[in-house]
């Protein structure tokens, strides 16, 4: 969770646009099923990563005597929990309806792609921002704990690195959202399906 450069969400964005408009329900269900499994694996990795980072934060929280440090670790823990909660509430995979026809499968797959697109497009608000208060508190803890021995150059470089990582993760997810949008655009629209249905009757 706190290593954004190794973002485990990236495999999700490998879904390619579906070509053509005449697709059977089985074909769409197969593509949607692969997408569903990819999301499930992403969520599992995120959960494991969250538990891994919460464990040392909890240790530091218990062992620290300084109030600012305890606030820092508490904020980090709360931020990670918030990220995981949003991920599972808004990003949990959904199974394709078993007896759905091709039109229903297309609509379902589109809604899933749109849901994941919106999730990563807004990654700043739910994935990155919740970790910012903890990092600000960490800066304050370093400065106020021993202001005379703080290396301001090192602290500035660390802050610059932190900002660069966040910007990089945000840009990566914006590109991911664009790729998901291309997948959405590759699906046949309701108007296209209606036109094909009418043409088949002629």
Phi, psi and omega in degrees: 000322182260021174235072187300332181295335178256052187293113182285003179277349193294331180297336183298331190272018182265004179292128182264155177300142177279131184266143178082169183245343182264096181232137179284162178299323180295320181294317180292319180298324179295313179295318180294324178295319177297319179296318179299316180293324178296319178295318180299318178294320177300312181297323178295315179297319179297320180295315179298316179298320179296316179296321181297320182277333178293326182302306178293326177299319179295321178297313179298323180297316182290320187276341184284141177262338182279133183296321180295322179293320179295321176298318179303307183292326177296320179293320178297316179298314179297321180296316180294319178298320178298315179301313181294323179296314179296318180302317183278332179281321185252343184243011179292140181289151177237142182278147177292136176306131187297319185255020183284147175279180184298320181296315179295321179296320178298314180297321179295312181299320178298316182296324178292317177297318180295321180296315179289326176299313180296325181296312182282332178296327180258031186298332181298316189289329185245340185254323184260311184304321180299342180269348183294314180305320179297320180290323176298317179296325178296318176300315180296320180297318179296317185289311186282337181291316181209072185300335183281338183252002180290132174273102185293327177295314179296320180294319178296318179295321179295318178296319179297320178295318179300314180295318180298319179297315180297317179296319179297317179295319179298314180295320179300318181285333174293319176295324177296319179297324178293321178293321176296323178296323177296323177295320178295316180295336180282349178277145178292135179282167178298324180294320179295317180295323179294319180296318179296322179295318180293320180294326181292339182274347182282000000 
